């Protein structure tokens, strides 16, 4: 059956997969799904985003739905304001970290979190069957002008602003030509930081280092941190919901490793009275380090399928305090249970200020785990066969998402079919670099053999 929604919203190459006809028809389906307004709309800095936003507004208005336009803001800003201001829902025009030719539409519920998977199916049914509501007249199109101010106030209310300001930290930010350019510099200035900015001009072509921050493309950030004697470096993705951190020595950390420190910091903030009561939600492909940190505070870890929607929705269901993904997405429920690069930034600054130690020292205390990722061209039918074949390779397997095979207590390998592409993703982790290589060699050979490739 055809699907509109992937792992994170509706996405495609603009003008090819994501046509204006599709966008208009989807806006009718969204109007039918929500039934009432007002809805909050915003968009990222991609070249096609303002046009798509205009078409979405036109479609919603034509069905009688009032729309308030927040303009160009980060995705978590739209999500926070949707909840904080009591909107019926929110719609974000973004393709997050995808290449420039892509764009997409994320659909939020009234709590600011992306709608549950079952509601995505409801919207798809309305779309494909064209069961659109009858228009109630012409809806209003209004402007919301203070979205970023409200968003930043919310972030500052949850951290020790005075303590952060007292440190006068120097921070290098690689904004990646993305949407956090309208918010993060203002946040850092208000927290008394000295700010050095890289790729700070919003540009939908992402000419600086691309729309997705990775260890491989953040060399300029690492060099700038060292050259400026900065305390911290941070890079954001295209729509500003993820953050990758760099320490004062120029070391770039994976989202798991920096996320472990953020988890520990938040759990410590909760105090002794909350020990044993706090829940942490993370996908099944996250590092074992998260489990170790959570266990030291007697916090319960809940594992989900891969995808921020899965994590956020489980946080809501379980009343969890923290959620995170290995790609740099960190979620703090006291703010809103969605990924937020700016909230993560404020929490990291607070952790550094309160502990009065450099980031390299704080993260250096954690046990080292080695990780590996790769992918294979793979159909869904082939993926099912591979998962079945791998079930017999270990006495300990998990099938929350694809299959996760435990080779020993500190070594695992996992494969899952992508939700948006005809590929199978492989993840592996071990406390031993040699063990990781041996494990990957064995399982990659198995998978290639099953796929009939060399």
N, C-alpha and C positions, 0 to 999 in steps of 0.2 A: 504493500500500500504506500502511496506517495505521502511524504511528510513535508511539512513546512518548517517545523521547529527542529533545531539540532541541539547540541549540548547546551548552548547559551543563546537562545532566541532564534530568530529567522535571519539567516545570512546568505549572501551570495555575491557574485560579481555584479556590480551595478550595471544595468542596461542589458545584461545577459541572463543571469539567473534571477536577479532582483530587478525586475522591470517596474516601471511606473504603473502599469496595469495591475501587476500583482500587488503593489503597495496600496493602490486605491481600493482594490477588492478586499485586501486584508483590513484596511481601515473600516470598511463596512462590517466585516466580521467582528472586529473589536468593538465597534459601537453596539452591535447586537449582543456581544458577550457582557459588556459593562452595563448596558441598558440606560444608565444614568451617568451624568457628569457631576461636577467638573472633573476633567482629567488633567494631569500635569504632563507637559511635553518638553523635551530638551534634546539636544544633539551634540555630537562631538565635532572635531575640526576637519573631518573629511570633506573633500571638495563637493561630494554629492549630498552631504547631510542636510544643508538648508533646503534644497529642492525636495528631498524625500519628506522632510518635516512639513513643508508646505502642503504636499499632497496628502499626508496623513491628517493634518488639520482640516483640509478641505473636505475629505471624506467623512470625518467625524462630525464636522459642522453641518454637512449636508444631511446627516441623519438626526440632527437636533441635539448633538452632544456639545456642551460647552468645553472649551479647551483653554488652559492657561499656558503660555509659552515662557519657559525659563531661559531660552536662548542657549548659547554655547556654554555648557558646564560639564564637569566630570560626571560619570554615571552615578557614583555614590551620592553626589550632591542632589541629583534628581530623586534618588531613592529616599534620602533623608527628608527632603522637603515634602515628598508625597505623603509620608507617614506623619511628619510633624505638623503639617498644615491641614491634614484631614481630607486629602483628595480621595476620590473614588478609586483611582489607580494612576499609574504613571506609564509613559511610553518614552523610551530612549532610543534615539537614532544613532547607532554605533555598530562597528564591527570589531570593537575592542583592539586586539593585537594583530588582526589580520592585515595582509598587505593592502596598499592604497586603493587598489581597484575594487576592493570589497566594501560592502556596507551591510547594515542589518537593522533589525528592530527588536528591542527587548521590551517585554510586557510585564509590568509590575502590578501587584495587588495593592490594596489600600494600606497594607503594613510596610510597603516599600520594597518588599522582597519579590523577586520574579515569581510569576504565578506557578502553582504546582504543576507537575507533569500531567495530571489528569485534566487540568484546565487547559493546558496546551492542546490536548486531544479534542476538547469541546470546541475550542476556537477553530481547529482544523476541520472539524465536522461542519461547522457553520460555513466556513470558507468553501470547501469542496462541494457541499450541497447547495450553496448559495441561499441559505435560509436566513436572509437578512431581514432585520426588523423594518417596519414601515417608518418612514421619516416622521419625526415629530415637529418639523419646521426647520429653521436655520439656527444652529447653535452659535454661541458667542465665542469670539477669538480675542482673548485678553493677554496682556503681558504681565509676567511676574518678574519684578525687577530686583528683588533683594535675596534671591536664592543663595548666592555664594556667601553673603553676609550671615544669613541664618545658619548655613552649613558650618561655617568656621566658628560661629559662636557655640554651636553644639559640640564641636570637637574640643574647644578650649575649656568648656565646662567640665570635662571629664579628666583633665590632667592638672598637675600642680604647676600652674603657669608661673608663679613667682619663683619657684625653685629652678625651673628651666631658664627663666630670664636671668637669674643670678649667675648662671654659668657662662653666659655670653658665647655660646658655641658657634664655631664656624662650620657651615654646612655647604657642600657642593650638591646641587640638584641637576640631574639630567632629565629634563622634562620631555624629551623625545618628540618635540614639536606637537605634543598632545594637549589634551583638555585640562590637565592639572596646572597648566601655565596660568590659568585664570584664578587659581586658588592657593596652591602651595607656597609661592613666594610671599603672598600676603600673610599666610599662616605663620611662616617662619619669621617674618619681620615682626609680627605681633608677639612672638615668643622670644624676642630679643636676640635672635640669631644673626650672625653675619652671613650673607648669602652670596654664593657664587653660582651663576646659572649657565648651564649648557643646553643648547637646542631649545631655547626658550620661546622662539616664535612659533605660533600655531601654524602648521602647514600640513595639509592633508596628503601631501606626497611623502611626508616623513623623511626629509633629506638627510637628517643628522645621522642616526644609526638604526633607522627602521622603527616600526611601531611596537615591537616586542623587545623588552630588555632581557638580554641573556648574558651569561658570563663571557661569551665569545665576543659580544659587540660593545662591551662597556669598558674598553681599554682607556678611552679618553676620560671617563669618570675616575677611574683608578689613578691615572696620571695627574689629573687635576687635584684630587684629594691630597696627594703627596706634595705636589708643587705648592699648594696653598696652605699647607700645614693644617688642613681641616680636621675636625673631630669626626666627621661622618660624611658619607656620600650616599645618595639615594637616586634611583632611576625608576621611572614610571612607564606604564604602557599607554597605548593610545587614548583610552578613555579614563585613565586615572584610577582604576580600582585595584591595581596591583603595584607593589613596590619591591624593589630589589636593593639590598643594602651593601654598602662598602665600608670597611673599617678604616681607621686612621693610617694604616700601613698600605692601603690600596688593595686589600683582599676583598674579592666579591663573594658574597655568600648565596647559597641556594635558599629558596624560600623556606625549606624545612629547617635549615640551621638558624637563620635569623628568626624564623617563626617560633623556634623552641625558646629563644630568649624572651620573645614577646609573651608567649604562654606563661613562662615562669614569672615574668613581671606582673602580669594580670592576676595570676593566682596568688602572688605575694601581696598584691594590693587588697585582695579580698580579706586577708587576715585569718588568724587561727580559727575564728568562729565559723568559717565556711569550709574548713577542711573536711573532705569526704562528701560534700554537698555539690561541688562544682562539676559541671560536665564540659568536656572538650570534644568537638566533632571534627573529624578529618577523614578524607577519602582513604580507601584501602591501600592506595599506592604511596601513602606518606611514609616518612622515615620512622624507624623504630625509636629514634631519639625523642619524638613527641611522646610516645608511651612512657619512656623513662622519666622525662621531666614531669609529666602528669602524675605518675606513680609516686614521685617524691612529695607531692602535695595531696596524695590520696584522692586525686580527681579521677572521675570515670571517663574513659575514652570511648566514644561511639564512632564506629567506622561506617562509611557510606560508599556508594558508587562514586566514580570520578565525576566531577562537575560542580561548579559553585552553587547551582540551583539545588542539587542534592544536599549539600552541606548546609546551606541557609535554611532550607525547609525543615531539615532534621533539627537544626538549632531551635527553630520556632516550636516544633512538636515536643522536643524534650526539655524546653526551657534551659538550653545550654548557654553558658557565658561566653565561650570562645569557639571559634572555628578557624580552620586554616587549610590551605592547599600548598603543595610543594612548588607551585609556580609563582609564589610571592603574594598570594591572596590571603589576607588576614582579616578576621571578622570579630568584632567586639560588640556583644549584644547590648551593652549599656548605651551604646551609640545607636547602632542598628545592625542586625545580623546579616550583613552583606560585606563583600570585599570592599575595602576602602584604603587607598594608598595614603591619603592625607591623615586619617585617623591612626594608621600604623606608624606614620612618621612622628606624630605627636607622642604616641606611646613609647617609641624608641628613644626619643629625646628625654622623656621623663625617666626612663630606665637608666640612661646614662647620667642624668643629673642627680638622681637619688642615690645611685651606687658609687658615683664619683670614681669610676674606672673607665678606661678606654674600651671600645667595643671589642677589640682583638682579645683583650684579657677576659672579658665576660664570656665570649663565645668559645675561647680557647679552653675553657674548663670542661666543655662537653666532650663526651666520647666521640671518636671519629668513626663515621660510617661512610663507606664508599658506594657510589651509585652509578648506574649505567642506564641509558635509554637508547632505543632504536625503534625502527618501524619497518613493516613489510607490506607491499601491495597485497591485498587480501580481501576476498569477498566475504559476505556474511556466512555463506554456506561453508566456505573453507575455514572460517573462524570457528564455527561450531564443531567441525571435525577435529581441529587442533585442540580445542578445549577438552573435548572428550578423550582424546589421546593422552593428554597430559595429566588427566585425573589419576592415572595408574602409576605415575612416576614417583609418588611420595605418599606416605601415610598421613600427612598433614596438608590439606589443601583448603582454600577458602574460595567460594564462588559468589561473593557479593557482587562482583563486576568482572566478567571474564573468569579467569582463574589465577589464583595466587598460590604458588607451590613453595612450601618451606623445605629447604634443603637441610638446614639445621636451625638451632634456636636463634642464630644471628645472621642468617642468610636466606633470602627468598628471591623468587623471580615471578613476575606476573605478566600476563598478556590479556589484552582486551581489544575488542573491535571499536574503532573510532565511531563516534556518533554523527560525524559530519563528512567523513571521507572514506573511500574504500581501502582502508589500511588497518593493519593490526599494530597496536603499540605494545612494546615490550619495556618493562621496568625491572630493575634488579638492584638489590642492596645487600651488602655484607659488611661485617666489622673487619674483614680481612680483604685487602686488595687482591691478593693472590687467589683467594677463594672465589671472589667475585668474577675474576677473569675465567677461571676454570668452569664455573657455573654457567656463565654467559656462553662460552664456547660450546658447551654440551647442548644447551637448550636452543641456541640459534641454529645449530646443525640439525637438531630434531625438527624444528619448525620449517627450515628450508627443505628438508627431506619430505615432510608432509605436504608442503606446497609444490613439490616437484621441481624446485629450483636449486641451483648450486650456491 
